[in-house]
Amino acid sequence: MTPEDAGAYALLMLCVTFVSAVGDVALRQSGPRLSRIQGGWRYLRLTSGVIAVAQVALVGAFSLTAIEMGWITERQGMLLAPLAVAVAPAALAVPGLVARQVAGDWHYISKLQAGAALVSLVVALPLIPKFGILACAVQSLVADGIIAWALRRSRHLEDSRSNKPLTKSYVIPTAVSGSLGWAQGQVEKASVAIFAGTAALGLFSIAYALGRTVLEAVAAGLVNVARARFALTDEPRLRRAELLRLVKYAILVGLVVQVVTLAIALPTLPRFFGAEWQPMFSLVPLLSGASVAVSCAWVLSAVIIDEARARRLVPYQFVGIALGFIAGATAAFSLSLAAALMVGKELLALGFRARIVAHLITRRTLLLLALGNAFSVAVGGVGFFLSGGRVS
């Protein structure tokens, strides 16, 4: 696999993550609260099917457009074709996943996700030497397919008596926020491709995956817990206590994953990647400096969505989009500076979310957020200098 192939994969993933953010992710984020509203369960079942079809069509159309415009080659497009199919099971799994979350069946969810990840890796790893990026696409399809199949018969209890406009109050604001969140998280990759080329995008994307993929997978499980817990109570005192507890877990998760990732990545990366990947080695620890910020921001986002405050995120997300574009453009001159700016953007994103739910943040919670993020940034800085501290 070459940096150009990695760049083609990253480019198609921009589309996949966008349609997912406004589709199945938005529905999944609203799911626990929707399940308590009259008609919410039927709404989840119907909407997930519509979203599945729409996502496959959109990703397929983007892939054909990318080939026609010369952004990726026909060979790369064929190898990445499974990504267009993988978005369907991701959407179809939402109702079953929500049912398990509301039932508190976290052991089953964790076991299923871990098993799906393991099987997908066993299937995909043998494909890497000969087919490269096809392995990444197959891994996504297999993992999402296993989860959707296993959850297909999960059912939810009867709807509650409460009644709210589902689409207007929850799904549309969450989808809008999700699309802007996607832009905030991905626009720097697009600007890296524009200003520094697909090879630089490939370097950055692999570094991002190494530094953040495990963190985001673990943090996603914590967010699932947060959605279900906050959907169960509206009493402010209990919600403050629950938020403090979840912030503690988020900080612990962020730091543990960051340290373990760096301990494994720093000594092993040079053994598996050739000289053309050299600039990537110092990007991994730099990007890991946002580990605590990302895990805590995800938890706060779950609270914001549960309180139907997603609209208040919009102005802050436009600021994040602008900062992401600036950071990506900086990659034309220095990948390390671009990575540092992206860490700063994640810290600002956390601060914006904390302001929206300030009524639930105690002094102790605020102190933990400050200390946890300061330590995470310091660990990333130390890792950067240990890796050589020179990225051009």
C-alpha positions in Angstrom: 0.0 0.0 0.0 1.4 3.4 -1.0 0.7 6.8 0.5 -1.4 7.5 -2.6 -3.6 4.5 -1.9 -4.0 5.6 1.7 -5.0 9.0 0.4 -7.7 7.5 -1.9 -9.1 5.6 1.1 -9.1 8.7 3.2 -10.8 10.7 0.5 -13.7 8.1 0.2 -13.9 7.9 4.0 -14.7 11.7 4.0 -17.9 10.8 2.2 -18.6 7.7 4.3 -18.2 9.6 7.6 -20.3 12.5 6.3 -23.4 10.4 5.3 -23.0 8.4 8.5 -22.9 11.6 10.6 -26.2 12.9 9.2 -27.7 9.4 8.9 -27.1 6.4 11.2 -25.0 8.3 13.8 -27.6 11.0 14.2 -30.3 8.4 14.6 -28.2 6.4 17.0 -27.4 9.4 19.2 -31.1 10.3 19.5 -32.2 6.7 19.9 -32.3 6.2 23.7 -34.4 9.4 24.1 -36.6 8.6 21.1 -37.3 5.2 22.6 -39.1 6.9 25.5 -41.4 8.9 23.3 -44.7 7.6 21.9 -44.2 6.2 18.5 -40.4 6.4 18.8 -39.6 2.7 18.4 -41.6 2.4 15.1 -39.9 5.6 14.0 -36.5 4.1 14.6 -37.3 1.0 12.6 -38.7 2.8 9.6 -36.1 5.6 9.5 -33.1 3.2 9.8 -34.2 1.4 6.6 -34.6 4.6 4.6 -31.2 5.8 5.8 -29.5 2.6 4.8 -30.7 2.9 1.2 -29.9 6.6 1.0 -26.4 6.1 2.4 -25.5 3.3 -0.1 -26.7 5.5 -3.0 -24.8 8.6 -1.8 -21.4 6.8 -1.2 -21.7 4.9 -4.5 -22.4 8.2 -6.4 -19.4 9.9 -4.7 -17.2 7.0 -5.7 -18.1 7.2 -9.3 -17.7 10.9 -9.3 -14.2 10.6 -7.7 -13.2 8.2 -10.5 -14.6 10.4 -13.2 -12.9 13.5 -11.8 -9.6 11.7 -11.5 -9.4 12.1 -7.8 -8.9 8.3 -7.5 -8.1 5.6 -10.1 -10.5 3.0 -11.3 -8.4 0.4 -9.5 -8.6 2.2 -6.3 -12.4 2.7 -6.7 -12.9 -1.0 -7.2 -10.8 -1.9 -4.2 -12.8 0.5 -2.0 -16.2 -0.6 -3.3 -17.1 -2.5 -0.1 -17.2 0.8 1.8 -20.3 1.8 -0.2 -22.1 -1.4 1.0 -20.8 -1.2 4.6 -22.9 1.9 5.3 -26.1 -0.1 5.0 -25.7 -2.6 7.9 -24.4 0.3 10.0 -27.8 2.0 9.7 -29.9 -1.2 9.9 -28.2 -2.0 13.3 -29.4 1.1 15.0 -32.8 -0.1 16.3 -31.4 -3.3 17.8 -28.4 -1.4 19.3 -30.7 1.2 20.9 -32.9 -1.7 22.3 -29.9 -3.3 23.9 -28.7 0.1 25.3 -32.0 0.9 26.9 -32.2 -2.6 28.4 -28.7 -2.0 29.9 -27.3 -5.0 28.1 -23.8 -3.5 27.9 -22.0 -6.9 28.3 -23.7 -8.2 25.2 -22.9 -5.0 23.2 -19.3 -5.0 24.2 -18.9 -8.7 23.5 -20.6 -8.3 20.1 -18.5 -5.3 19.1 -15.2 -7.0 20.2 -16.1 -10.2 18.4 -17.1 -8.4 15.2 -13.8 -6.5 15.3 -11.8 -9.7 15.8 -13.5 -11.6 13.0 -13.2 -8.6 10.6 -9.5 -8.4 11.3 -9.0 -12.1 10.8 -10.7 -11.8 7.4 -9.0 -8.6 6.4 -5.4 -9.1 7.5 -4.5 -11.7 4.8 -5.7 -9.3 2.1 -3.2 -6.6 3.1 0.0 -7.9 1.3 -1.7 -8.3 -2.1 -4.7 -6.0 -2.1 -3.8 -3.2 0.3 -6.7 -0.8 0.8 -9.2 -3.5 -0.1 -8.5 -5.0 3.4 -9.6 -1.8 5.1 -12.9 -1.7 3.1 -13.6 -5.4 3.7 -12.8 -5.0 7.5 -15.5 -2.3 7.7 -18.1 -4.3 5.8 -17.5 -7.5 7.8 -17.6 -5.8 11.2 -20.8 -3.8 10.5 -22.4 -6.8 8.8 -21.9 -9.0 11.8 -23.2 -6.4 14.3 -26.3 -5.8 12.1 -27.0 -9.5 11.8 -26.6 -10.2 15.5 -28.9 -7.3 16.5 -31.6 -8.0 13.9 -34.1 -9.6 16.4 -33.5 -7.2 19.3 -36.8 -5.6 20.4 -37.8 -2.7 22.6 -40.5 -2.4 25.2 -43.7 -0.5 24.6 -43.4 3.2 24.0 -43.9 5.6 27.0 -46.8 8.0 27.3 -44.7 11.1 26.6 -45.1 12.7 23.2 -42.8 15.1 21.3 -42.2 15.9 17.6 -39.5 13.3 16.9 -38.0 14.7 13.8 -38.1 18.3 14.7 -37.0 18.1 18.3 -34.3 15.5 18.0 -33.4 14.0 14.6 -33.0 17.1 12.5 -31.0 19.1 15.1 -28.8 16.1 15.7 -28.3 15.5 12.0 -27.4 19.2 11.4 -25.1 19.1 14.3 -23.7 15.8 13.1 -23.0 17.3 9.6 -21.2 20.3 11.1 -19.4 18.0 13.5 -18.2 16.0 10.5 -17.0 19.1 8.8 -15.3 20.2 12.0 -13.5 16.8 12.2 -12.8 16.2 8.5 -12.4 19.6 6.8 -8.7 19.6 7.8 -8.2 16.3 5.8 -9.8 17.8 2.8 -7.6 20.9 3.0 -4.5 18.7 3.5 -5.4 17.0 0.2 -6.0 20.4 -1.5 -2.9 22.2 -0.3 -0.4 19.3 0.3 -1.6 16.5 -2.0 -2.9 13.0 -1.5 0.4 11.6 -0.4 0.4 14.0 2.6 -3.2 13.1 3.2 -2.2 9.5 3.3 0.5 10.2 5.8 -1.8 12.2 8.0 -4.7 9.8 7.7 -2.6 6.8 8.8 -1.1 8.8 11.7 -4.6 9.8 12.7 -5.9 6.3 12.6 -3.0 5.0 14.7 -3.4 7.7 17.2 -7.1 7.9 17.5 -8.9 4.8 16.2 -8.6 2.7 19.4 -9.5 5.8 21.5 -12.7 6.5 19.5 -13.8 2.9 19.6 -13.4 2.7 23.4 -14.9 6.2 23.9 -17.9 5.2 21.7 -18.8 2.5 24.3 -18.6 5.1 27.1 -20.9 7.4 25.1 -23.4 4.6 24.6 -23.6 4.3 28.4 -23.9 8.1 28.7 -26.9 8.2 26.3 -28.8 5.5 28.1 -28.0 6.9 31.6 -29.0 10.5 30.9 -32.2 9.4 29.1 -33.4 7.8 32.4 -33.5 10.9 34.6 -34.2 14.7 34.2 -33.4 15.6 37.9 -30.5 18.1 37.8 -28.7 16.9 40.9 -28.6 13.3 39.6 -27.5 14.5 36.2 -24.6 16.5 37.7 -23.5 13.5 39.6 -23.7 11.2 36.6 -21.8 13.7 34.4 -19.0 13.9 37.0 -18.7 10.1 37.1 -18.7 9.8 33.3 -16.1 12.6 33.0 -13.8 10.6 35.3 -14.2 7.6 33.2 -13.6 9.6 30.0 -10.4 11.1 31.3 -9.2 7.6 32.5 -10.0 6.1 29.1 -8.3 8.9 27.2 -5.1 8.7 29.2 -4.8 4.9 29.3 -5.4 4.5 25.6 -3.0 7.3 24.8 -0.2 5.9 26.8 -0.7 2.3 25.6 -0.9 3.5 22.0 2.3 5.5 22.2 4.1 2.7 24.1 3.3 0.3 21.2 3.5 2.7 18.3 6.8 4.6 18.9 9.1 1.6 18.9 7.3 -0.5 16.3 6.3 1.9 13.5 9.8 2.2 12.0 9.8 -1.6 11.6 6.6 -1.9 9.6 6.8 1.3 7.4 9.3 2.2 4.8 11.3 5.4 4.4 8.4 7.2 2.6 6.4 7.0 5.8 9.0 8.6 8.0 7.2 11.9 8.4 4.3 10.1 10.0 6.1 8.8 13.1 6.1 12.0 15.0 2.5 12.9 14.0 1.1 10.0 16.0 2.1 11.3 19.5 1.2 14.9 18.5 -2.3 13.9 17.5 -2.7 11.8 20.6 -2.5 14.9 22.7 -6.2 15.4 22.1 -7.1 12.0 23.5 -8.8 13.3 26.7 -10.4 16.2 24.9 -12.0 13.9 22.4 -13.3 11.4 24.9 -14.7 14.1 27.2 -16.2 16.1 24.3 -18.1 13.0 23.2 -19.6 12.5 26.6 -20.7 16.2 26.7 -22.2 15.9 23.2 -24.3 13.0 24.4 -25.7 15.2 27.2 -26.3 18.1 24.8 -28.3 15.9 22.4 -30.3 14.3 25.3 -31.3 17.8 26.4 -32.3 18.8 22.9 -29.7 21.5 22.8 -27.9 20.4 19.6 -28.9 23.7 17.9 -26.7 25.6 20.3 -23.6 23.8 19.0 -24.0 25.2 15.5 -22.2 28.6 16.0 -19.3 26.9 17.7 -19.0 24.3 15.1 -18.6 26.9 12.4 -15.6 28.2 14.4 -14.2 24.7 14.4 -14.7 24.3 10.7 -12.7 27.5 10.1 -9.9 26.3 12.4 -9.8 22.9 10.8 -9.4 24.5 7.3 -6.5 26.6 8.6 -4.9 23.6 10.2 -5.2 21.6 7.1 -3.8 24.4 4.9 -0.8 24.6 7.3 0.2 21.1 6.3 1.5 22.5 3.0 4.3 24.0 5.1 4.6 21.7 8.2 2.7 18.6 9.1 3.7 18.9 12.8 2.3 22.4 13.1 -0.9 21.3 11.4 -1.2 18.4 13.9 -0.6 20.8 16.8 -3.3 23.2 15.5 -5.7 20.2 15.3 -5.1 19.4 18.9 -5.9 23.0 19.8 -9.1 22.7 17.8 -10.2 19.7 19.8 -9.6 21.5 23.1 -11.7 24.4 21.9 -14.5 22.0 20.9 -14.5 20.6 24.4 -14.6 24.1 25.9 -17.6 25.0 23.7 -19.5 22.0 24.8 -18.7 22.6 28.4 -20.2 26.1 28.1 -23.5 24.7 26.7 -23.9 22.3 29.7 -22.4 24.6 32.2 -25.5 24.2 34.5 -24.4 20.5 35.0 -20.7 21.1 35.5 -19.5 21.5 39.1 -16.2 23.0 40.1 -14.8 19.5 40.7 -15.8 18.4 37.2 -14.2 21.6 35.7 -11.0 20.9 37.6 -10.8 17.3 36.4 -11.4 18.5 32.8 -8.5 21.0 33.0 -6.0 18.7 34.7 -6.8 15.7 32.5 -6.4 17.6 29.3 -3.2 19.3 30.5 -1.7 15.9 31.3 -2.8 14.4 27.9 -1.2 17.3 26.0 2.0 16.9 28.0 2.2 13.1 27.2 1.7 13.9 23.5 4.5 16.5 23.7 6.9 14.0 25.3 6.0 11.4 22.7 6.7 13.9 20.0 10.2 14.6 21.2 11.0 11.0 21.9 10.0 10.2 18.3 12.5 12.7 17.0 10.4 15.8 17.0 11.1 16.6 13.3 8.2 16.5 10.8 8.5 18.3 7.5 
